[in-house]
Amino acid sequence: MWKNRLKPYDILSPEDVEAIHGQAMNILEEIGIDFLHDRAREVFQKAGMKVEDMRVRFDRDFILETVAKTPATFELQARNQTRSVVLGGDNVVTAPVYGPPFITDLERGRRGATIEDFNNFDKMAQAIDQIHCAGGTTVEPEDLPLGSRHLDMVYSHIRWTDKPFMGSVISSENARDTIEMASIVFGGREKIEKTPAVISLINVNSPLRYDDRMLGALLEYSEAGQPVIVTPFLMAGAMSPMGLAGTVAQQTAEALAGIALVQLIRPGTPSVYGSFLTNTDMQSGSPAFGTPESAMGILASAQMARHYNLPFRGGGALTSSKAPDAQAAYESMMCMWPTILGRVNFVLHAAGWLESALLASYEKFIIDVEVLRMFEWILTRGLPVDEEGLAMDALREVGPGGHRRRRTSTAGTVSGREPLTWWRRSAGSRYLPNIPTPASIPASTSTCANS
């Protein structure tokens, strides 16, 4: 877990925020949301909401009062207590890719994912400090029976990591199984109800609809006091308006309706405003990631979550590229910068995502971790403005026309590989990448060797 003390970037003016909020309230009052689960509609009807067939229409004051019961921050405990995290506020928690049915690596290429791949991603998440949560369905293990594979996936998280993990959400039965397994690990249901041990992703079947499977899982987790990330799935131009403002308003309406249901089931249960927002490629109809709209959507969504004082999930190393190439790099960075600048609290898909979530990649995972190390450096080291950082003594010693590497007080008898030793000695103020750089390539193959 990192502390993000950078000032959040507000892409919206206060007037913009109020306009989007007003549009979201109008959507909830005039159009409403479909809830395809009998109990969910009964809960809303008992609370005084207008229910017609599957549709629920909301009073805006009810939404604001009910959503306000959500904690602004909450702890998510891990099997190893030193790895427990806090979501909300200025905290940043990262998790791997979630959901791809396919996986790829350089040796075996693209193929259906297996439980071995799932285990491997858990092992990588455990080994890497920049991944704070083991995640959920990192890949879909197609070699296991559909009806029971959720047990193997949750067991993998418990067996191969001691970090927080995510639960199964495709049915109420799977959610109950996850809660039971977590209760065994953490010493009983009362222990996890006191301090949550599982966080789960509830996707809205946008536009303006919650399906029965996701609602069944939401109800189970909420009754047990386990947090859910209520996440509309919006592609501007397909499931939402082409304009980003209207899309963010629709997203806000969908997310707040789900969070209100959580609070009706068990007031005070942690919940997260989630966002999975991008635009549609109007030529192919497929989702496009790493676009300007993606970046602005992350920033605007995070600002709306802050408006309601809710923890926020969004962003990640998202890309439409089919390979860990230059396109994957620039699209992922186009999403990661607003993730950090927008102060996103829970970053799903922080490592390993390719091909618009169809593909998980071992190589992309490692590349993304290098980027996470860079952001970690920025957030944890900052820019010290002190005597050492201002370096007046060094400025005096080197003088005009001098070179820092020739300073007698720091360079000594530097030769051969010793510059790296000097850099490591100065690691308090220098970032050293793990992925090879030109300095580690033999001179005979370096593009600048003969320049």
N, C-alpha and C positions, 0 to 999 in steps of 0.2 A: 504494500500500500504506500502510495506517495501522498505528500501534502502539496497541493497546487495553490501557491500563494500569489500567483500572477493575477492581476486584476482581470476579471472576466470581460471578454469583448462583447459589448452590447451592439449588435447590428441593428436592432430596432430602437426607435425613439420611444419615450414614454407614451406618446400618442399612438404609435403603431401597436404597442403592447395592448393598450386599452381597446383599440379597434379589433384586434385579433381575438381578444378575450370576449368582446361583445358579440362577435360573429359566432364564436364557439357556443356561447350561451343561447344565441338565437337558434343554432342548429339543434341543441338539446331540447329547447322548448317547442319549436315549430315542427321539426322533422322527426326527432327522436332517434332512438337506437333499437335495433332488433336484438333480442336476447332469446336464443333458441334453447332455453332450458327452463322447465316449469318452475323449479324452485327459485331461480334468479328472479323471474317475473313476480312470483309470490312475495318475495322479500321486498321488492320495490313497491308493490301494491300496498303491502302492509305499512310501508313508510309514507304512503299518501301520494305516490306518483300515479299518473294516468297510464293505464295499461290497456291496449287494444290489440287483440290477437298476440302476435309476437313483439309488437312495438311498445316501447316505454318512452314516454315524454316526461321531461324533468322540469322542476322549478329551479331557477338559477340560484335562489337563496339556499335551497336545500343542498345543491351541489357544493357550493362554497363552504357551507357550515359542516357538511359531512367530510369533504376532502380535507378540511383543516384539522381533522383528528389524526391525520397521518403524521408520524414522527418525521422531523426534518433530518435526523440522523439516526442510525441504528447499528448495532454490532451484529456481525455474522461470525459465529464461532467456528473454529477449525479444530480438527482432532489434535493437532499441535497448537496449543494456545498462543504460542508466539507468532503464529501465522493467521490468527483471527484478524478480521478487518472491520472497518467502520465505513458505512456508505452514507453519502450525503455531505453537506458542508463543502469544505475544500479538499476532501479526500478523493483520490483516484485509485480505482481497483480495476485491474486488467484481467481478461480471460481469453482463451483461445477461440479459434473459429468454431462455429456452431452449425450443425445441420447438413453438411454436404453428403450426398450419397456416393460420391466418387472420390478417389484419392490418387495422387500421382507422386512419383519420385523418379530420379534420373535412371535408375537401374531397371525398374519394372514398368514405367510409364503409367498411363491412365488406366484405372481398373475400379471395380466395385470394392468398397471398403470392407474390412473384416474386423473381428474383435481384436486381432493382433495389432492392427493399425490403431484401433481405439486405445488399447493398452499402451502403445508406443507414445501416443500423444499425451496420455496421462503421465508417463515417465518423463517426457520432455518438459511438461508443465511443472512437474515436481523439481526438476533439476535446474530450472531457470528462475532466478530471483525476480526478474522483471514480469513474470506471470504470477499474479496474486491469488487467482481462483482457478481451480482445475477445469471449470467450465461444465458443460452439460453434454449434449449429443455432439461431441466434437466431430465425429463422423458416424454414419449410419452403418453398423456392422451387418451387412447383408447375408453373412454366412450363419446367422443365428435365427431361430424362429421369431416371427414378428410378435407373437403373443407373450414371449418371455424375455426378449432381449433387453428390455429395460432393467431387469434384475441384474444382468451381467454388466450393463453399463454403470449402474450405480455402484455395484460391487467393485468395478475397476477403479472408480474414483476413490473408494474407501481403501482398497488394497494398495494402490500404487502411489497415492498422494496423501499428505497430511494437511492439505490446504482446504479451504471451503470449496463446496461443489454445488452443482445445480441439479434439480430434480426432474423426473419424467413428467410430461404434461399432456400426453396424447389421450388420456382418459382419467376418470376419477379413480379407477382401480389402480392405475400406475402411480398416481399421486399418493394413494394410501400405502402402497408398497414402499415408496420412497420414504415416507414419514416413518413407517415401521422400522425400516433398516437404519435410518438416522437415529431413531430412539434407542435401538440396540447399541449403537456405537457410542452414543453420548450419555448413556445411563438412564434412559427412561424418557417418556414423552413429556413429563413435567419439566425436565431439564431443557429440552429444546423449545418448549413453550415459553420458558423464562428468558432464554437467549437463543434466538433462531440459529439453526444449523444448516438449513437448505434454502437456497433462493432459486426461483423458477421463472421461466419465461412464458408469459401468457400473451399469445398473439391475437390481435383483433382480426377478424375475417373481413377486412375493409372492402367496400365502404359501409360504415355504420352498422356493423353486424358482429355479434359474438356467437360462435357456434357452440353446440352442446358439449363437445369434448373438452375444449379449452375452459368453458365455464365449469364443467365438472371438476377439473383439476383446480381451478381458482377457488372454488368453494371448499374443497378438501384442505388445501394449504392454508386458506384463511382461517378455517376453524381451528387448525393446529397452531396458529400464530406464526406461520412461516411466510416470509415476504415473497411477493410476486412482482415481476417487472411487466406492467401492463403496456403492451407495445402495439400500436397500430402499424400495419404494413401498408405503406402508401407509396405508389409510383405516380408522380404528378403527370397528368395526361391520360391515366388509365383508371386507377381507383380513387382519384382525387382531382380537383381542378388543375389546369395547367399552371395557373398562377401560384407561386409559393405561399403568398399570404393566405389564400383560401385553403391551401393544403395544410398549413400549420394550424389554421383554425379548426379544420375537420379533425386533425390529429388530436388537438387539445380536447375537443368534445368527446372523442372516442376514449381517450385515456382517462379523463376525469370521470366518465360514467363507470368504467371498470373499477377505478380506485374507490369511488363511492360505494360500490357493491361490497368491496373488501371491508370497508369500515362499518357497513351495516351488519355484516356477518360477525365481525369481532372488532369493535372499536379500538383504535390504537395499534392495530396490526401494521407493521412496516409495509410500505408499498413504494414502488418506483415508477415514475413517469418515464415510459420508454418511447423511443423513436426509431423507426426504420424507414427513413424517408429518402427517396431519390427521385429522379425524373425518368421518363420513358424515352428511349431512342425512337423518335417518331418515324424513322425509316423501317426499322425491324420490329418495333413493338416490344423489344426486350428491355429490361432495366439497365440503366447506365449508372456507373459508379465512378467516383473521382472527378465529377464534373463541377463546374461552378455552382450549379444548383444544389449538389450534394453538400458542398462546403457551407453555403448560406443556410441550407436547411438545418444542418447541425447547430450552427450558431443561433438561429432563431428559435429552434426547439428548446435548446438549453436555457435560453433567456426566458421562455415561457414557463419552464419548470421552476426557475428561480422566482418568478412572479407568484407562484402558488406555494413557494417554500417547500418544494418536493425534491427528493433525490432524483437524479436524472441518469438514464442510460441512453447512449447514442454513439455514433461515430465508429471508429475502428479502422483497420487497414484494408479498406474495401477497394475492389477493382473488378473490372469486367474482363481483364486479360486472361487468356487461357494458359499462360506460362509465366514463370517468375522472371519477367523481362523488364525492359525499360518502361513499358506501358504500365505494368503492375507497380513498379516503383513510384512513378510520378502520380498515378491515380491514388495509390494508398497514402502517399504523403499529402495529397490534396485533401484527404479526409482526416488524417491524423492531426494536422496543424489546427484546424478548427475544433477538433476534439479536445485538445489541450487548452487552446485559447478560450473556448467556451466553458471550461471547467466541467466537463462531463465527469460524473462520479463512477459509473460502471461502464467499462469499455469492453463490450463483447466483440468478438472477431478481431482482437488485437494482434493475432499472429496466425498465419497459415491459410488465409482466405484466397481463393482464385475463382475466376469464371463465374462471377455473380452468385456465389454460394453453391454452385454445383460441384466444386472441386476443392479439396483440401490438399495442401502441398507441404511435404517435409522441407524442401528447400526454401519455399516462401516463408515458412515458420521461422527459420533461422535468420533470413533477411529482415523480417519484421522485428525480431528480437533485437537486432542491432539498432534499428530505429528506436525501439523502446528504451534501450540503453542511453541513447542520445537524449531523449526527452527526460529520462530519469536524471541525467547529469544536469540538465537545465533546471529542473524543479528542485533537486536536492542541493546542488552546489550554488546556484544563482550566480550573481556577479558581485563578488565582494569588493566594496569600496573601503579599503582599509590601508594600512601602511604597506603591507606586502603587495596588495593589489595595485596600488598607485605606483609602487616601485621607483620612488625618487632616487634611492641609492644606485640602482641599476642605471637609471638615466644619466646620473652624474658620471658613473664609471665608464660607460660606453661612449657617451658623448656624440657629437655630430659625425656622421659617416661611419660609425662603428658597427659591429655585428654582435648580437647577443651570444652566439655560439662561441665567441672568442673571449668571453669574460673569464678572467683567471679565477674568480670566486665560484664559478659554476661549471665551467667546461673542463678544467684540469687537464689531464692528458687524454682527451677524448680521441678515440681512433676505432676503426673497424665497426663492430657492433655496439660499442659503448654508448653512442648517442641514445639508443633505446633505454639503456640503464639510466642515463641522466634524465630522460623523460619520465621514466617510472619513479625516479627519486623525486621528481617534481609533480607527481600525479595529483597532488592536492589542487592543482590549477590546470591540468592538461587532460583532455579526453583521449584515450587510446582505444581504437576500434578492435574488435575481435576478428572481423572478416579481413583477409589480407589486403594490404594497401601497396601501392607502387614501391614503397621503401623495402618491402619484404620480398620483392620479385628479383631474381638474379639479374645483374646488370646486363648480361648478354640478351635478355628477353625484354628488358624495359624499353618502352617507347621513347624515353627521354635519355637513354644511355649515351647516344651519340649526338645529342642536340647541342 
